[in-house]
Amino acid sequence: MGNIFENLISERTIFANREVLRPTYIPENLPHRKEQINGLAGALSAALKGETPSNILIYGKTGTGKTATVKYVSKELEEMGEKIGSKCSLVYINGEVFDTQYRVFAYLAKTFNKRVPMIGWPTDMVYSEFKAGIDTEDRCVIVILDEVDKLATKGDGALYNLSRINSELNNAKVSMIGISNDLTFTERLDPRVRSSLGEDEIIFPPYNANQLQDILGERAEIAFNESVIKEGVIPLCAAFAAQEHGDARRALDLLRVSGEIAERTKSDVVTEEHVRLATEKMEASRIVEVVKTLPLQSKIVLSSVLQLSKEKNKRRFASGEVYNMYRRLCNHLGMEPLTQRRVTDFVSELDILGLINAVVVSKGRYARTKEISLSVPEVLVQPILLEDYKLRAISNIRVKTQITL
């Protein structure tokens, strides 16, 4: 009996280099981002002149090329620094992984050859080790904080210390680049941090369908074997992604998954049908991931809409119905229900995530209410919610709802 992978690796494949379609791949050319590249390079060029670059805040929705652009410009900066003998060190930190001040400075200290445990020391000691590590020579250290809003939710201590660190150094210089999808997160920061972090701002607009086609076309030439992509595949991937706020990451994922489906079905080419199958698969995966990562209270609110849709012979429910069901589920779970105003916030967040649809409806001259419905398949959502052991107590509940509006 042969090895089960023998046929899989010996057959002609769709892909020449699948990794080109991954979000981690940084291409040599970034289409339609010349303005942002030049703006970032202009701000960072001060580092090559022995000066301290301005702190930069980069905004844009997911998949607009923010991280790719920063990494591309960073690579160019380091190469030019080596060429002219100017010491530039760029350190990339993901704020979702290193989400506390301690973790940020422990990672930075280790980058500059300081032995710091990831837990256990006072934060000011870790900060001092980082300062000692970088101040050994004349250099510019640029700290790139991706998803900086996630770091800021745990407090702005790291941002505050980084914004004032230059006054405590003798040789080195430090500047920050913050990358965020959230245009409003700076409102939660200390005013001193806000003004320092936003010395220079660069906005990344969403891509349109034509721009996405250019991006996909360049990647497809490297990623796929010759003549395996049917003519309508790339325009269709671009069109689907353009509907999702011009997300290049989604467009690339869609093209990659389409190729993988074609490969698994032993097709010699990637067709538009493969793209449609990939869209369905990715949407189901997205729903699963989003629901799994919801906070408990959001899950209870979503469960309330789900419970109402199971018990009532209609699809849309008034906000009062949803809140009353939410209170009953909380009581059943032995939890203290939140106020209706707070639950309304959770409803709005679930609406933004696309899990429910909330529409304000007029009920007369002076009356308005919000009607809420489930936007995703019940059969997909319920099993995911019940994976949370805290919600299993409501799996078989039958609640008689008597709503007073």
C-alpha positions as CSV (number, residue, x, y, z in Angstrom):
1,M,0.0,0.0,0.0
2,G,1.5,3.3,-1.1
3,N,1.7,6.5,0.9
4,I,-1.6,8.4,1.0
5,F,0.1,11.6,-0.1
6,E,1.9,10.1,-3.1
7,N,-0.8,10.9,-5.6
8,L,-1.5,14.3,-4.1
9,I,2.1,15.6,-4.6
10,S,2.8,13.9,-7.9
11,E,-0.2,15.4,-9.8
12,R,0.0,18.7,-11.7
13,T,-1.1,21.4,-9.2
14,I,-3.0,24.6,-9.7
15,F,-0.5,26.6,-7.6
16,A,3.1,27.6,-8.4
17,N,3.6,29.5,-5.1
18,R,0.6,29.5,-2.8
19,E,2.3,31.7,-0.2
20,V,2.1,34.7,-2.5
21,L,-1.6,34.8,-1.6
22,R,-1.1,34.8,2.1
23,P,-1.5,38.1,4.1
24,T,2.1,37.7,5.5
25,Y,3.6,38.0,2.0
26,I,5.1,41.4,1.2
27,P,5.3,42.0,-2.5
28,E,8.1,44.0,-4.3
29,N,5.4,46.3,-5.7
30,L,2.3,47.7,-3.8
31,P,-0.2,48.9,-6.4
32,H,-2.3,52.0,-5.6
33,R,-0.4,52.9,-2.4
34,K,2.3,55.3,-3.9
35,E,0.9,58.3,-2.0
36,Q,1.0,56.4,1.3
37,I,4.4,54.9,0.7
38,N,5.9,58.4,-0.2
39,G,4.2,60.0,2.9
40,L,5.6,57.3,5.2
41,A,9.0,57.4,3.6
42,G,9.1,61.2,3.9
43,A,8.3,61.1,7.6
44,L,10.9,58.3,8.3
45,S,13.7,59.8,6.3
46,A,14.6,61.9,9.3
47,A,16.1,58.7,10.8
48,L,18.7,58.6,8.0
49,K,19.8,62.1,8.8
50,G,20.4,61.4,12.5
51,E,17.2,63.1,13.5
52,T,14.1,61.8,15.4
53,P,11.2,61.0,13.1
54,S,7.7,62.2,14.0
55,N,5.4,59.7,15.6
56,I,3.0,58.4,13.0
57,L,-0.6,57.2,13.2
58,I,-1.9,55.1,10.3
59,Y,-5.6,54.6,9.9
60,G,-7.6,52.4,7.5
61,K,-10.1,49.5,7.4
62,T,-8.9,45.9,7.4
63,G,-7.2,44.9,4.1
64,T,-6.3,48.4,2.9
65,G,-2.5,47.6,2.9
66,K,-1.5,49.4,6.1
67,T,0.8,46.7,7.5
68,A,2.2,45.7,4.1
69,T,3.1,49.3,3.4
70,V,4.8,49.8,6.7
71,K,6.8,46.6,6.4
72,Y,7.7,47.5,2.8
73,V,8.9,51.0,3.7
74,S,10.7,49.5,6.8
75,K,12.7,47.1,4.7
76,E,13.7,50.0,2.4
77,L,14.7,52.1,5.3
78,E,16.9,49.5,6.9
79,E,18.6,48.8,3.5
80,M,19.3,52.5,3.0
81,G,20.5,52.8,6.6
82,E,23.1,50.0,6.1
83,K,24.2,51.6,2.8
84,I,25.0,55.0,4.3
85,G,26.1,53.8,7.7
86,S,23.0,55.2,9.6
87,K,21.8,52.8,12.3
88,C,18.1,52.3,12.1
89,S,16.3,49.5,14.0
90,L,12.7,48.8,13.3
91,V,10.7,46.6,15.7
92,Y,7.3,45.2,14.8
93,I,4.8,44.5,17.7
94,N,1.3,43.2,17.3
95,G,-0.9,44.9,19.9
96,E,-3.3,42.0,20.0
97,V,-0.5,39.6,21.2
98,F,1.5,42.0,23.3
99,D,-1.4,43.8,24.8
100,T,0.0,45.1,28.1
101,Q,2.7,47.6,28.9
102,Y,4.8,44.8,30.6
103,R,4.7,42.5,27.5
104,V,5.6,45.4,25.2
105,F,8.7,46.4,27.1
106,A,9.7,42.9,27.9
107,Y,9.7,42.1,24.2
108,L,11.5,45.3,23.3
109,A,14.2,44.7,25.9
110,K,14.7,41.1,24.7
111,T,15.1,42.5,21.1
112,F,18.0,44.5,22.3
113,N,19.7,41.7,24.2
114,K,18.4,42.2,27.6
115,R,17.2,39.2,29.6
116,V,13.8,40.0,30.9
117,P,11.2,37.4,32.0
118,M,7.7,37.7,30.4
119,I,6.2,37.9,33.9
120,G,7.3,38.7,37.4
121,W,9.3,42.0,37.3
122,P,8.0,45.4,38.2
123,T,7.0,47.2,34.9
124,D,9.3,50.1,35.6
125,M,12.3,47.7,35.9
126,V,11.4,46.2,32.5
127,Y,11.2,49.7,31.0
128,S,14.6,50.6,32.4
129,E,16.1,47.5,30.9
130,F,14.7,48.5,27.5
131,K,16.2,51.9,27.8
132,A,19.5,50.5,28.8
133,G,19.4,48.1,25.8
134,I,18.9,50.8,23.2
135,D,21.0,53.6,24.6
136,T,24.3,51.8,24.1
137,E,24.9,53.5,20.8
138,D,23.7,56.3,18.5
139,R,20.8,54.9,16.6
140,C,17.1,55.4,15.8
141,V,14.6,52.8,17.1
142,I,11.3,52.9,15.4
143,V,8.6,50.9,17.2
144,I,5.8,49.7,15.0
145,L,2.6,49.0,17.0
146,D,0.1,47.1,14.8
147,E,-3.4,47.1,16.1
148,V,-2.4,49.8,18.6
149,D,-6.0,50.2,19.6
150,K,-6.0,46.7,21.2
151,L,-3.0,47.7,23.3
152,A,-4.7,51.0,24.3
153,T,-7.8,49.2,25.6
154,K,-5.6,47.8,28.5
155,G,-4.3,51.3,29.3
156,D,-2.1,53.8,27.6
157,G,1.0,53.4,29.8
158,A,3.1,51.9,27.1
159,L,2.2,54.7,24.6
160,Y,2.8,57.3,27.3
161,N,6.3,56.0,28.2
162,L,7.3,55.6,24.5
163,S,6.1,59.1,23.8
164,R,8.4,60.6,26.5
165,I,11.3,58.2,26.4
166,N,13.6,60.5,24.3
167,S,14.0,62.9,27.2
168,E,15.5,60.0,29.2
169,L,18.0,58.8,26.5
170,N,21.6,60.0,25.9
171,N,22.4,58.3,22.6
172,A,19.4,56.6,21.0
173,K,16.2,58.1,19.6
174,V,12.8,56.5,19.5
175,S,9.7,57.1,17.5
176,M,6.4,55.2,17.1
177,I,4.2,54.1,14.2
178,G,0.7,53.1,15.4
179,I,-1.5,51.1,13.0
180,S,-5.2,50.9,13.7
181,N,-8.6,50.0,12.1
182,D,-10.4,52.1,14.7
183,L,-10.6,55.8,13.8
184,T,-12.0,56.7,17.3
185,F,-9.6,54.9,19.7
186,T,-7.5,58.0,20.3
187,E,-10.5,59.6,22.1
188,R,-9.8,57.2,24.9
189,L,-6.2,58.2,25.3
190,D,-4.6,60.7,27.7
191,P,-4.5,64.1,25.8
192,R,-0.7,64.1,26.1
193,V,-0.4,60.7,24.5
194,R,-3.0,61.6,21.8
195,S,-1.1,64.7,20.7
196,S,2.3,62.9,20.7
197,L,1.1,59.7,18.9
198,G,-0.7,61.7,16.2
199,E,2.1,64.0,15.2
200,D,1.7,62.8,11.6
201,E,-1.3,60.9,10.3
202,I,-1.7,58.8,7.1
203,I,-5.1,57.5,5.9
204,F,-5.5,54.3,3.8
205,P,-8.7,54.4,1.8
206,P,-10.4,51.2,0.8
207,Y,-9.6,49.7,-2.6
208,N,-12.2,49.8,-5.4
209,A,-12.9,46.8,-7.6
210,N,-10.5,47.9,-10.4
211,Q,-7.7,48.4,-7.9
212,L,-8.3,45.0,-6.4
213,Q,-8.1,43.5,-9.9
214,D,-4.7,45.0,-10.4
215,I,-3.5,43.6,-7.0
216,L,-4.9,40.1,-7.7
217,G,-3.5,40.1,-11.3
218,E,0.0,40.8,-10.1
219,R,-0.1,38.1,-7.4
220,A,-1.9,35.6,-9.6
221,E,1.0,35.7,-12.1
222,I,3.4,34.4,-9.4
223,A,0.9,32.3,-7.4
224,F,-0.6,30.1,-10.1
225,N,0.7,27.9,-12.9
226,E,0.3,29.3,-16.4
227,S,-3.2,29.3,-18.0
228,V,-5.1,27.8,-14.9
229,I,-7.1,30.9,-14.1
230,K,-10.3,31.4,-16.2
231,E,-10.9,34.9,-17.5
232,G,-13.7,35.9,-15.1
233,V,-12.2,34.6,-11.9
234,I,-10.1,37.7,-10.9
235,P,-12.8,40.2,-11.7
236,L,-15.3,38.2,-9.7
237,C,-13.0,37.9,-6.7
238,A,-12.4,41.7,-6.9
239,A,-16.1,42.4,-7.1
240,F,-16.9,40.3,-4.0
241,A,-14.1,41.9,-2.0
242,A,-15.1,45.4,-3.1
243,Q,-18.5,44.8,-1.6
244,E,-16.7,44.0,1.7
245,H,-15.3,47.6,2.0
246,G,-12.5,47.1,-0.5
247,D,-10.6,44.5,1.6
248,A,-7.6,43.2,-0.4
249,R,-6.9,40.6,2.2
250,R,-10.4,39.1,1.6
251,A,-9.8,39.2,-2.2
252,L,-6.5,37.4,-1.8
253,D,-8.0,34.8,0.5
254,L,-10.9,34.3,-1.9
255,L,-8.6,33.7,-4.8
256,R,-6.5,31.3,-2.8
257,V,-9.4,29.3,-1.5
258,S,-10.9,29.2,-5.0
259,G,-7.6,27.6,-6.2
260,E,-7.6,25.1,-3.3
261,I,-11.2,24.0,-4.1
262,A,-10.2,23.6,-7.8
263,E,-7.2,21.5,-6.7
264,R,-9.2,19.3,-4.3
265,T,-11.8,18.6,-7.0
266,K,-9.0,17.7,-9.5
267,S,-10.0,20.5,-11.8
268,D,-7.3,21.7,-14.3
269,V,-8.5,25.3,-14.1
270,V,-10.0,27.7,-11.5
271,T,-13.5,28.9,-12.6
272,E,-16.1,31.3,-11.4
273,E,-18.0,28.5,-9.8
274,H,-15.0,27.8,-7.6
275,V,-15.1,31.4,-6.5
276,R,-18.7,31.2,-5.5
277,L,-18.0,28.0,-3.6
278,A,-15.1,29.7,-1.9
279,T,-17.3,32.6,-0.9
280,E,-19.8,30.3,0.8
281,K,-17.0,28.5,2.6
282,M,-15.3,31.7,3.8
283,E,-18.6,33.3,5.0
284,A,-19.4,30.2,7.1
285,S,-15.9,30.3,8.6
286,R,-16.1,34.0,9.3
287,I,-19.4,33.5,11.2
288,V,-18.0,30.7,13.3
289,E,-14.9,32.8,14.2
290,V,-16.9,35.9,15.0
291,V,-19.4,34.1,17.2
292,K,-16.8,32.2,19.0
293,T,-14.9,35.3,20.1
294,L,-18.0,37.3,21.2
295,P,-18.0,38.4,24.9
296,L,-20.5,36.4,27.0
297,Q,-23.1,39.2,27.2
298,S,-23.1,39.6,23.4
299,K,-23.6,35.8,23.1
300,I,-26.7,36.1,25.4
301,V,-28.1,38.9,23.4
302,L,-27.6,36.9,20.2
303,S,-29.1,33.9,21.9
304,S,-32.2,36.0,22.8
305,V,-32.8,36.8,19.1
306,L,-32.2,33.2,18.2
307,Q,-34.7,32.0,20.9
308,L,-37.3,34.4,19.7
309,S,-36.9,33.3,16.1
310,K,-37.4,29.7,17.2
311,E,-40.6,30.4,19.3
312,K,-42.4,33.1,17.3
313,N,-43.9,32.8,13.9
314,K,-42.0,35.8,12.5
315,R,-38.5,37.0,11.7
316,R,-38.3,40.5,13.1
317,F,-38.7,41.5,16.8
318,A,-39.0,44.8,18.6
319,S,-36.1,45.9,20.8
320,G,-38.4,45.5,23.8
321,E,-39.0,41.8,22.9
322,V,-35.3,41.2,22.6
323,Y,-34.6,42.8,26.0
324,N,-37.3,40.9,27.8
325,M,-36.0,37.7,26.4
326,Y,-32.5,38.7,27.4
327,R,-33.6,39.3,31.0
328,R,-35.3,35.9,31.1
329,L,-32.2,34.1,29.8
330,C,-30.0,35.9,32.3
331,N,-32.3,34.8,35.1
332,H,-32.2,31.3,33.8
333,L,-28.4,31.4,33.8
334,G,-28.3,33.0,37.3
335,M,-26.8,36.2,36.0
336,E,-27.6,39.8,36.7
337,P,-29.1,41.4,33.5
338,L,-27.6,44.6,32.2
339,T,-29.7,47.7,31.6
340,Q,-31.7,48.1,28.4
341,R,-29.4,50.9,27.3
342,R,-26.3,48.7,27.6
343,V,-28.0,45.8,25.7
344,T,-28.9,48.3,23.0
345,D,-25.1,48.9,22.6
346,F,-24.6,45.2,22.2
347,V,-27.3,45.0,19.6
348,S,-25.5,47.8,17.6
349,E,-22.2,45.9,17.8
350,L,-23.8,42.6,16.6
351,D,-25.4,44.6,13.8
352,I,-22.0,46.0,12.7
353,L,-20.6,42.5,12.8
354,G,-23.4,41.4,10.4
355,L,-24.8,38.8,12.8
356,I,-28.1,40.6,13.2
357,N,-30.0,43.3,11.3
358,A,-31.3,46.2,13.4
359,V,-33.5,48.7,11.6
360,V,-35.3,51.8,13.1
361,V,-39.0,51.7,12.2
362,S,-41.5,54.5,12.6
363,K,-44.6,53.6,14.6
364,G,-46.5,56.8,14.2
365,R,-45.9,60.5,14.4
366,Y,-43.7,60.5,17.5
367,A,-42.9,56.8,18.1
368,R,-40.0,54.8,16.8
369,T,-38.6,51.4,17.6
370,K,-35.8,49.2,16.5
371,E,-36.7,46.0,14.8
372,I,-34.1,43.2,15.0
373,S,-33.7,40.0,13.0
374,L,-31.1,37.3,12.7
375,S,-28.8,37.8,9.7
376,V,-27.1,34.4,9.7
377,P,-28.4,30.8,9.6
378,E,-29.8,29.5,12.9
379,V,-28.4,26.1,12.2
380,L,-24.9,27.6,12.0
381,V,-25.1,29.9,15.0
382,Q,-26.7,27.8,17.7
383,P,-24.1,25.0,17.8
384,I,-21.3,27.6,18.1
385,L,-23.1,29.4,21.0
386,L,-23.6,26.1,22.8
387,E,-19.9,25.4,22.7
388,D,-19.7,28.0,25.5
389,Y,-20.3,25.9,28.6
390,K,-21.9,28.9,30.3
391,L,-24.7,28.9,27.8
392,R,-25.5,25.2,27.7
393,A,-28.1,25.7,30.4
394,I,-30.4,27.5,27.9
395,S,-30.0,24.8,25.2
396,N,-33.5,23.3,25.8
397,I,-35.2,26.2,27.4
398,R,-38.7,27.1,26.3
399,V,-39.7,30.5,27.5
400,K,-43.3,31.8,27.3
401,T,-42.9,35.4,26.3
402,Q,-45.5,37.9,27.4
403,I,-44.2,41.2,26.2
404,T,-45.5,44.6,27.2
405,L,-44.4,47.3,24.7
